[in-house]
Amino acid sequence: DQEIEMLSLRKKRESFTLLKTPVVLFILITVTILRIYSLYVSPIELSVDEAQYWHWSRNIDFGYFTKPPLIAWLIGFSTFIFGNEEWAVRLFAPITHLFISLVLWGTTKYAFGKNSGKIAALIWIFTPAASLGGFIISTDTPLLLFWSLSLLFLLISLRQNSSFTSLFVGIFLGFAFLSKYAALYFLIFFIIWWLIYDRSTFLNIKNLLIILFTSFLIASTNLYWNYLNDFVTVNHTISNANLSVITLNYNNVIDFLSSQFLVFGPLLLLLYLLVIMDSFFKDREITLFALISFPIIILITIQSFLKIANANWAVTAYVGATLIISYYVIMTRSTVFKIFFYLGLFLNIAISAYILTITINGSFYPLNLKSNPLRKNLGFENLALKIHDTLNEEKVSKIIFEKRGDISRFNYYLNKHNNNLKNKIFIKTNSLVPGNFYELNFNYDLINTTAGEKILIVKNVPDISETNYNLNEIKFIKSITTKTVQNSKRTYYLYVGEAR
């Protein structure tokens, strides 16, 4: 009788439809279309990393200097079809977040019922992480998709103990690794969960080995590339997390934790923190979601204290957080919790709408920021046109920059239409060990020049005396300037010399 009563209660809860399925789908698709539109009309130019990923995508490979290959594959595919405009480079960003919402919808519906699924989809599409991530193409975007798919098929495998679905867990986990090495968090905390809560009860050892072997097989393509290239990506990732230089800085912890309120949303993060400890003592599925989310936040918080951590380093935690909150919203009888949730969701919708207007207009209006971050991604295309004019006037054959941020973006804007300057743009560095992709592959000191050929030097300071370019008759040509944001401008200084 008690079991019948519980089933009846669940049926009542599920029959209370918060939103009809077509309405939720309409919201998800409309938000995605608006985000694609914002890509098309936005004046905001590519960031340093985005421009570098585009450069990688010109040469499809199984790995690159600082990241696994999947980000370059995505950009290569979208730009092959639509061309090299900024919106085409970023196109998969909003589309992927739509797919993540649909996958989380399916996962939560499978785990907790249809209403939980719809709530999970709406939570994700309106998180600040998805709102900003729907405009900027980054390695986090494909990582989050394959992380979510791995979790969905893992859930199915746990209920069915199926070798077939376990194979898909491994495949998607392997592709998550090809997106970003942070996929290892999933594998580590999943194995910990299996050792504590499962031990072949729902997922037998054979299926666990299928997951491990398949994911390793997919990931081995990048590992082999690293082997052929002196483990350059692996070493770069390890150096990023290098704890040999420990700072013990409480301010870094405060900065990181406060940034998480902007990644997931202020009120929803508070809700998540409120229920997370209780989640470890629920059934195996809620415990799994908790174990592949909360420990990641703890781990990155410790990293921020020992050294430094970026706001996005814990973003994978919020897949599990989304699933947990969608469960509690449906299952709790607390009116306060539900009111708090709806306030949090509406706040995230407002933040999402504001991010959309920023991307469309290239302005933080009505806010008047003292230091406008948009200035970093404005003006490069205009300056590239002026540099191009100088190339023609001076009959220059090669260009030298001194900073990764400059060479990355100017390489994109000088090559995006005709690629005439491919492999003619270089970086001058004093570093003995390459610190980035350009220092490794486009080091000016390692190239052959022909005596008499003209080299253009582009600097953001009007001084050339301290750098040895090994050129004859270096002369100042002109300065070029463009406006970025209100009361702000960017200036570069152009010099030309002849190769010896």
C-alpha positions in Angstrom: 0.0 0.0 0.0 2.8 2.4 0.8 4.5 1.7 -2.5 1.2 2.3 -4.4 0.8 5.6 -2.4 4.4 6.7 -3.4 3.7 5.9 -7.1 0.5 7.8 -6.9 2.3 10.8 -5.4 4.9 10.7 -8.1 2.2 10.6 -10.7 0.5 13.6 -9.3 3.8 15.5 -9.2 4.5 14.6 -12.8 1.0 15.4 -14.0 1.5 19.0 -12.7 2.9 20.4 -15.9 4.9 23.5 -15.3 5.3 24.1 -19.0 4.1 22.3 -22.1 6.9 20.5 -24.1 6.3 22.6 -27.2 6.6 25.8 -25.2 9.9 24.8 -23.7 11.2 23.7 -27.1 10.1 27.1 -28.5 12.0 28.9 -25.7 15.2 27.0 -26.3 15.1 27.4 -30.1 14.2 31.1 -29.9 17.0 31.9 -27.4 19.4 30.0 -29.7 18.2 31.9 -32.8 18.6 35.2 -31.0 22.1 34.2 -30.0 23.0 33.3 -33.6 21.6 36.7 -34.7 23.8 38.4 -32.1 26.8 36.7 -33.6 25.9 38.0 -37.0 25.4 41.7 -36.0 27.8 42.0 -33.1 30.7 44.5 -33.5 32.7 42.6 -30.9 35.8 41.1 -32.7 37.5 37.8 -32.0 39.4 37.4 -28.7 43.0 36.2 -28.6 42.1 32.6 -28.0 39.3 32.6 -30.6 41.6 34.0 -33.3 44.2 31.4 -32.4 41.7 28.6 -32.6 40.7 29.8 -36.0 44.4 29.7 -37.0 44.6 26.1 -35.8 41.5 25.2 -37.8 43.4 26.1 -41.0 45.5 22.9 -40.4 43.4 20.1 -39.0 45.4 17.9 -36.7 45.0 15.7 -33.6 46.5 18.3 -31.3 47.8 21.8 -30.9 50.2 23.6 -28.6 47.9 24.4 -25.7 44.7 22.4 -26.3 43.3 19.2 -27.7 42.0 19.3 -31.2 38.2 19.4 -31.1 37.8 23.2 -30.9 39.7 23.5 -34.2 37.7 20.8 -35.9 34.4 22.6 -35.0 35.7 25.9 -36.3 37.2 24.3 -39.4 33.8 22.7 -40.2 31.7 25.9 -39.7 34.1 28.2 -41.6 34.5 25.6 -44.4 30.7 26.0 -45.0 30.1 29.6 -44.1 33.4 31.4 -44.6 35.8 33.0 -42.1 33.6 35.8 -40.7 33.5 36.1 -36.9 29.9 34.8 -36.7 31.0 31.6 -38.6 33.9 31.1 -36.3 31.6 31.3 -33.3 28.6 29.5 -34.8 28.8 26.3 -32.9 28.8 28.1 -29.6 25.0 28.8 -29.3 24.1 25.6 -31.2 26.1 23.4 -28.8 24.5 25.0 -25.8 21.1 24.2 -27.3 22.2 20.6 -27.6 23.4 20.6 -24.0 20.0 21.8 -22.8 18.3 19.0 -24.8 20.7 16.4 -23.4 20.1 17.6 -19.8 16.4 17.6 -20.5 16.6 13.9 -21.6 18.9 13.0 -18.7 16.7 14.5 -16.0 13.5 13.2 -17.6 15.0 9.7 -17.6 16.2 10.0 -14.0 13.4 12.0 -12.3 10.4 12.5 -14.6 9.3 14.8 -17.4 8.9 18.0 -15.4 12.4 17.8 -14.0 13.7 17.4 -17.6 12.0 20.7 -18.7 13.3 22.5 -15.7 16.9 21.3 -16.3 16.7 22.5 -20.0 15.5 25.9 -18.9 18.1 26.2 -16.1 20.9 25.5 -18.5 19.9 27.7 -21.5 19.7 30.7 -19.2 22.8 30.2 -17.0 25.3 33.0 -17.5 27.8 30.4 -18.5 25.6 29.3 -21.4 24.6 33.0 -22.2 28.2 34.1 -22.5 29.4 30.7 -23.8 26.7 31.0 -26.6 28.7 34.0 -27.9 32.3 33.0 -27.4 33.7 29.8 -28.9 35.8 28.1 -26.4 37.1 24.6 -25.5 34.5 24.5 -22.6 31.6 24.4 -25.1 32.3 21.0 -26.7 33.6 19.7 -23.3 30.2 20.4 -21.7 28.3 18.7 -24.5 30.3 15.5 -24.4 30.4 15.6 -20.5 26.6 15.8 -20.6 26.3 13.0 -23.1 28.6 10.8 -21.1 26.5 11.4 -18.0 23.2 10.5 -19.9 24.6 7.2 -21.2 26.2 6.4 -17.9 22.8 6.8 -16.2 21.3 4.4 -18.8 24.2 2.0 -18.2 23.6 2.0 -14.5 19.9 1.1 -14.9 20.4 -1.5 -17.6 24.0 -2.6 -16.9 24.4 -2.6 -20.7 27.7 -3.1 -22.5 26.3 -1.3 -25.6 25.5 1.9 -23.6 28.8 1.6 -21.7 30.5 1.8 -25.1 28.8 5.1 -25.8 29.9 6.4 -22.3 33.5 5.7 -23.3 33.1 7.2 -26.8 31.6 10.5 -25.4 34.1 10.6 -22.6 36.9 10.2 -25.1 35.5 13.1 -27.2 35.3 15.2 -24.0 39.0 14.6 -23.5 39.6 15.7 -27.1 37.8 18.9 -26.2 39.6 19.7 -23.0 41.7 17.8 -20.5 39.3 18.8 -17.7 37.3 15.7 -18.8 39.6 13.8 -16.5 37.6 15.1 -13.6 34.6 13.1 -14.8 36.6 9.9 -15.0 38.3 10.4 -11.6 35.1 11.2 -9.6 33.1 8.6 -11.5 35.6 5.9 -10.5 35.5 7.2 -6.9 31.7 7.0 -6.9 31.9 3.4 -8.4 34.3 2.3 -5.7 32.2 3.7 -2.9 28.6 3.3 -4.0 28.5 0.6 -6.7 31.3 -2.0 -6.8 29.6 -4.0 -9.6 26.1 -3.7 -8.1 24.6 -1.8 -11.0 27.6 -1.4 -13.3 29.7 -4.6 -13.5 33.5 -4.6 -13.9 33.3 -5.6 -17.6 31.2 -2.6 -18.5 33.5 -0.3 -16.4 36.5 -1.6 -18.3 34.6 -1.0 -21.6 34.1 2.7 -20.6 37.8 3.0 -19.6 39.2 1.3 -22.7 36.9 3.1 -25.2 37.6 6.5 -23.7 41.3 5.8 -23.7 41.1 4.6 -27.4 39.5 7.9 -28.5 41.8 10.0 -26.4 44.9 8.1 -27.6 44.8 10.0 -30.9 45.7 13.1 -29.1 48.1 11.3 -26.7 50.0 9.9 -29.8 50.1 13.4 -31.3 51.6 14.6 -28.0 54.1 11.8 -28.1 55.2 12.9 -31.6 55.4 16.6 -30.5 57.3 16.2 -27.2 54.1 16.2 -25.1 53.8 19.9 -25.7 50.0 20.2 -24.9 50.3 18.0 -21.8 53.3 19.9 -20.5 51.5 23.2 -21.1 48.5 22.0 -19.1 50.7 20.7 -16.3 52.5 24.1 -16.1 49.2 25.9 -15.9 48.4 23.9 -12.8 52.0 24.0 -11.5 51.9 24.2 -7.7 55.7 24.6 -7.3 55.1 28.3 -7.1 52.6 28.6 -4.2 51.1 32.0 -3.3 48.5 31.1 -0.6 46.4 34.1 -1.6 43.0 34.4 0.0 42.1 37.1 -2.5 42.4 34.6 -5.3 39.9 32.4 -3.4 37.5 35.3 -3.0 37.8 36.2 -6.6 37.2 32.7 -7.8 34.2 31.9 -5.5 32.6 35.2 -6.3 33.0 34.6 -10.0 31.1 31.3 -9.6 27.9 33.3 -8.8 28.3 34.8 -12.3 29.0 31.5 -13.9 25.9 29.6 -12.7 23.7 32.5 -11.4 23.7 34.1 -7.9 20.5 32.5 -6.5 20.8 29.1 -8.2 24.3 28.7 -6.9 23.1 29.4 -3.4 20.3 26.8 -3.8 22.8 24.3 -5.1 25.1 24.9 -2.1 22.1 24.6 0.2 21.1 21.1 -1.0 24.5 19.6 -2.1 25.4 17.9 1.2 22.0 16.3 1.4 22.4 15.1 -2.2 25.3 12.8 -1.2 22.9 10.8 0.9 20.1 10.4 -1.6 19.9 7.5 -4.1 22.9 6.4 -6.2 22.0 8.8 -9.1 21.7 12.0 -7.1 24.9 11.0 -5.3 26.6 10.5 -8.7 25.5 14.0 -9.8 26.8 15.4 -6.6 30.1 13.6 -6.8 30.9 14.8 -10.3 30.0 18.4 -9.5 30.8 19.6 -6.0 34.3 18.1 -5.6 35.3 20.0 -8.8 34.4 23.3 -7.2 36.4 22.3 -4.0 39.4 21.3 -6.1 39.5 24.5 -8.1 39.0 26.6 -5.0 42.0 24.9 -3.5 43.9 25.6 -6.7 42.9 29.3 -6.5 44.3 29.5 -3.0 47.6 27.8 -3.8 48.1 29.7 -7.1 45.3 31.1 -9.3 42.2 29.8 -11.0 40.0 31.2 -13.8 36.3 31.5 -13.4 35.6 28.9 -16.1 37.8 26.1 -14.7 34.9 24.7 -12.6 32.2 25.1 -15.3 31.7 21.3 -15.7 30.4 21.2 -12.1 27.3 23.0 -13.1 26.0 20.2 -15.3 25.6 18.1 -12.2 24.3 21.2 -10.3 21.6 21.7 -13.0 20.4 18.1 -12.6 20.4 18.3 -8.8 18.4 21.5 -8.7 15.8 20.2 -11.2 15.3 17.2 -9.0 14.8 19.2 -5.8 12.4 21.7 -7.4 10.0 18.9 -8.4 10.5 16.7 -5.3 10.5 19.2 -2.5 7.4 20.4 -0.7 9.1 23.6 0.4 7.3 26.6 -1.0 10.3 28.8 0.0 12.7 26.6 -2.0 10.4 26.9 -5.1 10.0 30.6 -4.8 13.8 31.0 -4.4 14.3 28.8 -7.5 11.9 30.8 -9.6 13.5 34.1 -8.5 16.9 32.6 -9.4 15.7 31.5 -12.8 14.1 34.9 -13.6 17.3 36.6 -12.4 19.3 34.4 -14.8 16.9 35.2 -17.6 17.5 38.9 -16.9 21.3 38.4 -16.9 21.0 36.4 -20.2 19.0 39.1 -21.8 21.5 41.7 -20.7 24.4 39.6 -22.1 22.5 39.4 -25.4 22.1 43.2 -25.6 25.8 43.6 -24.9 26.8 41.3 -27.7 24.4 42.8 -30.2 25.3 46.5 -29.4 28.9 46.1 -28.3 28.1 48.2 -25.2 27.4 47.8 -21.5 24.8 50.5 -21.6 23.2 51.6 -19.3 26.2 50.7 -17.1 29.1 53.1 -17.5 32.2 51.1 -16.6 35.4 52.8 -15.7 37.4 50.0 -17.4 35.4 48.6 -20.3 36.5 45.0 -21.1 35.1 45.3 -24.6 37.9 47.6 -25.6 40.2 44.5 -25.8 38.1 43.1 -28.7 37.5 46.2 -30.8 39.5 48.0 -33.5 41.7 45.2 -34.8 39.9 44.8 -38.1 40.2 48.6 -38.8 43.9 48.5 -37.9 44.5 45.4 -40.1 43.2 47.4 -43.1 45.7 50.2 -42.4 48.5 47.6 -42.0 47.5 46.0 -45.3 47.7 49.4 -47.0 51.2 49.8 -45.6 52.2 46.4 -46.9 51.3 47.4 -50.4 52.9 50.9 -50.2 56.2 49.6 -48.8 56.2 46.3 -50.7 56.7 44.3 -47.5 57.1 40.5 -47.6 56.9 39.6 -43.9 55.4 41.1 -40.7 56.7 40.9 -37.1 54.7 41.3 -33.9 56.0 41.0 -30.4 52.9 39.8 -28.4 50.7 36.7 -28.8 47.6 38.9 -28.4 48.7 41.0 -31.4 49.9 38.3 -33.7 46.8 36.1 -33.0 44.2 38.7 -33.9 46.1 40.5 -36.7 46.8 37.1 -38.3 43.1 36.5 -38.4 42.1 39.9 -39.7 44.9 40.1 -42.3 44.1 36.6 -43.6 40.4 36.1 -43.2 39.4 37.2 -46.8 42.1 35.9 -49.0 44.8 34.2 -46.8 47.5 36.0 -48.9 49.7 36.5 -45.8 49.6 32.8 -44.7 53.0 31.9 -43.1 54.2 35.5 -43.6 53.4 36.7 -40.1 55.9 36.1 -37.2 56.5 36.8 -33.6 59.8 38.2 -32.1 60.5 36.7 -28.7 63.3 36.7 -26.3 62.1 33.4 -24.7 64.4 30.4 -25.0 61.5 28.0 -24.4 58.4 28.5 -26.6 55.6 29.8 -24.4 52.8 29.7 -26.9 51.7 28.4 -30.3 53.3 31.3 -32.2 56.6 31.2 -30.4 56.8 27.5 -31.3 55.7 27.7 -35.0 56.2 31.3 -36.1 59.4 32.4 -34.4 61.0 35.2 -36.5 64.5 34.3 -35.3 64.1 30.7 -36.8 63.1 31.7 -40.3 65.1 32.3 -43.5 65.1 35.7 -45.0 66.5 37.0 -48.3 68.9 39.9 -48.2 67.1 43.1 -49.1 63.5 41.9 -48.5 61.4 44.3 -46.6 60.1 43.4 -43.1 57.3 45.3 -41.4 57.5 45.6 -37.6 54.3 46.3 -35.7 54.7 47.6 -32.1 52.4 49.0 -29.6 55.1 51.2 -28.1 57.0 53.9 -30.0 60.5 52.4 -29.3 62.5 50.0 -31.3 65.9 50.5 -29.7 65.9 47.5 -27.3 65.1 44.7 -29.7 67.6 43.1 -32.1 65.8 42.4 -35.3 69.0 41.8 -37.4 67.7 44.2 -40.0 69.4 47.1 -41.9 68.0 50.6 -42.0 65.0 50.3 -39.7 62.9 53.4 -40.2 59.7 54.6 -38.7 56.9 54.7 -41.2 53.8 55.9 -39.3 51.5 55.3 -36.4 48.0 53.9 -36.9 45.2 54.5 -34.4 41.6 53.4 -34.1 38.8 54.1 -31.5 37.8 51.1 -29.4 35.2 52.3 -26.8 34.2 55.8 -25.7 37.3 57.8 -24.7 39.6 54.9 -25.5 41.8 54.2 -28.5 44.4 51.7 -29.7 47.6 52.8 -31.4 50.4 50.8 -33.1 53.7 52.0 -34.5 55.0 50.7 -37.9 58.6 50.3 -38.8 60.2 48.9 -41.9 63.7 47.3 -42.2 65.6 45.4 -44.8 66.8 41.8 -44.2 70.6 41.3 -44.2 
